[in-house]
Amino acid sequence: MNINSGEDFLALLNRLLEGLHQAGMTNFGSHLSIVYVASGAQHVDTVQNQYVGPHPSPLQRRGSMAAEKDANPPFDADTPLSALFRESHHEELRQIIESWRPYLSGDDPNMDALALNSFQFDFGQTRPVCIYMDLARLINHDALATPISVLAAYLFQHSNLSRSENALYVQLKRYKKLCE
């Protein structure tokens, strides 16, 4: 095929885009708009959101967490909370975890705060809203290295903040918006 002809090029481009669509290729949250006209080409592309990592974007999840429940989480039972946060914010995270220590059941005070992987709170002494607010401030400071849904899954498995992973996710999003 001779791509010097505008019509042949458009036909080739249309076949390529149709092939990508049929193959189920995704744009991983990026919006790409391409406009080509016969008399001349105009290329327009925009990236409104960018999702990097193995997890589906919120657009692909369509508001449910079912896709992530089936996926292997990027953590296990021994993963510390600090693994989900950027190293540049570890000192801020350390201070927050230290402020939680009086309210943690079975806490080993000799263990480094950034190495903790279990957060069983005594809700007779503190309220979940305080924990959510601390986490929301960190999220708003761009400290979280993973999506909020991964943090919610982690906290569901490693804490007693909620009996529902979806409720944890909703609360984190709610308090994040309140702290903006």
C-alpha positions in Angstrom: 0.0 0.0 0.0 1.3 3.5 -0.9 0.8 5.7 2.1 1.7 8.8 0.1 -2.0 9.1 -0.9 -4.2 10.7 1.8 -7.0 8.3 1.2 -4.8 5.2 1.5 -3.4 6.6 4.7 -6.9 7.2 6.2 -7.9 3.7 5.2 -4.8 2.2 6.8 -5.4 4.3 10.0 -9.0 3.2 10.2 -8.0 -0.5 9.8 -5.4 0.0 12.5 -7.8 1.6 15.0 -10.5 -0.9 14.3 -8.0 -3.7 14.8 -7.0 -2.3 18.2 -10.7 -1.9 19.2 -11.5 -5.5 18.2 -8.4 -6.8 20.1 -9.7 -5.2 23.2 -6.8 -2.8 23.6 -7.3 -0.2 26.3 -5.9 3.3 26.7 -5.3 2.8 30.4 -7.2 5.9 31.4 -5.7 8.3 28.8 -8.1 9.9 26.4 -6.9 10.1 22.9 -8.7 12.0 20.2 -7.4 11.9 16.7 -8.8 14.0 13.9 -7.7 13.6 10.3 -9.2 15.5 7.4 -8.7 14.7 3.7 -7.2 18.1 2.7 -4.7 18.1 5.5 -4.0 16.3 8.8 -4.7 17.7 12.2 -3.6 15.7 15.2 -5.2 16.4 18.5 -4.4 14.4 21.6 -5.0 15.0 25.2 -4.2 13.1 28.4 -6.8 13.9 31.1 -5.8 11.1 33.4 -2.8 8.8 33.6 -2.8 5.5 35.5 0.5 3.7 35.9 0.6 0.3 37.3 -1.1 -3.1 37.1 -4.5 -1.9 38.4 -7.4 -0.9 36.2 -8.3 2.7 36.1 -11.5 4.0 37.8 -13.0 4.3 34.3 -12.4 0.6 33.6 -13.8 -0.4 37.0 -16.9 1.7 36.4 -17.2 2.4 40.1 -17.0 -1.2 41.4 -14.0 -2.8 43.1 -14.8 -6.3 41.6 -11.9 -6.2 39.1 -9.4 -5.5 41.8 -10.7 -8.1 44.2 -10.0 -10.7 41.5 -6.5 -9.3 40.8 -3.5 -10.2 43.0 -2.9 -7.3 45.3 0.6 -5.7 45.4 1.0 -6.7 49.1 0.9 -9.7 51.4 0.4 -10.2 55.1 4.0 -9.0 55.9 3.9 -5.9 53.8 4.2 -2.7 55.9 1.9 0.2 55.3 4.9 2.3 54.3 5.3 0.2 51.2 2.2 1.9 49.7 3.6 5.4 50.2 6.4 7.3 48.4 9.7 7.3 50.2 9.8 11.1 50.1 6.8 11.1 52.5 8.0 8.4 54.9 8.9 10.8 57.6 5.4 12.3 57.5 3.9 8.8 57.6 6.2 7.9 60.5 4.9 10.8 62.5 1.3 9.8 61.8 1.9 6.2 62.7 3.6 7.3 65.9 0.6 9.3 66.8 -1.6 6.2 66.3 0.6 4.0 68.6 -1.2 4.8 71.8 -4.4 3.5 70.2 -3.0 0.3 68.7 -3.7 -3.0 70.4 -0.7 -5.3 70.8 1.8 -2.7 69.5 5.5 -3.5 69.9 7.0 -0.1 70.8 10.4 -1.3 69.8 9.4 -1.9 66.2 10.0 0.9 63.7 6.8 2.7 62.8 7.4 2.3 59.1 7.8 -1.5 59.5 4.3 -1.9 61.1 1.9 -4.1 59.1 -1.0 -4.6 61.5 -3.2 -1.8 62.8 -5.8 -3.0 65.3 -7.1 0.2 66.8 -8.8 0.5 70.2 -11.9 2.5 69.3 -12.6 3.1 72.9 -9.8 5.6 72.8 -9.9 6.9 69.3 -12.4 7.2 66.4 -12.0 6.0 62.9 -12.5 9.5 61.6 -9.2 10.5 63.0 -7.4 7.8 61.1 -9.2 8.6 57.9 -8.3 12.3 58.2 -4.6 11.5 58.8 -4.6 9.2 55.7 -6.6 11.8 53.6 -4.0 14.5 54.4 -1.3 12.2 53.2 -3.2 11.3 50.0 -3.7 15.0 49.3 0.0 15.6 49.7 0.6 13.1 46.9 2.2 10.7 49.4 0.4 7.6 48.2 2.3 5.6 45.6 -0.7 3.3 44.8 -4.3 4.0 43.9 -6.6 4.7 46.9 -8.4 1.4 46.2 -5.2 -0.5 46.9 -4.8 1.4 50.2 -8.4 0.4 51.0 -7.7 -3.2 50.3 -4.6 -3.1 52.4 -6.4 -1.5 55.4 -9.3 -4.0 55.0 -6.8 -6.9 55.4 -4.4 -5.2 57.9 -6.7 -3.2 60.2 -10.0 -3.1 61.9 -11.1 0.2 60.5 -14.0 -1.4 58.6 -15.7 -4.7 57.9 -16.1 -3.7 54.3 -13.4 -3.0 51.8 -15.8 -0.9 49.7 -16.8 1.1 52.8 -13.1 1.8 53.5 -12.6 3.0 49.9 -15.7 5.3 50.1 -14.5 6.7 53.4 -11.0 7.4 52.1 -12.4 9.2 49.1 -14.9 11.1 51.2 -12.2 12.4 53.7 -9.8 13.1 50.8 -12.4 15.4 49.4 -13.0 17.0 52.8 -9.3 17.7 53.3 -8.7 19.3 49.8 
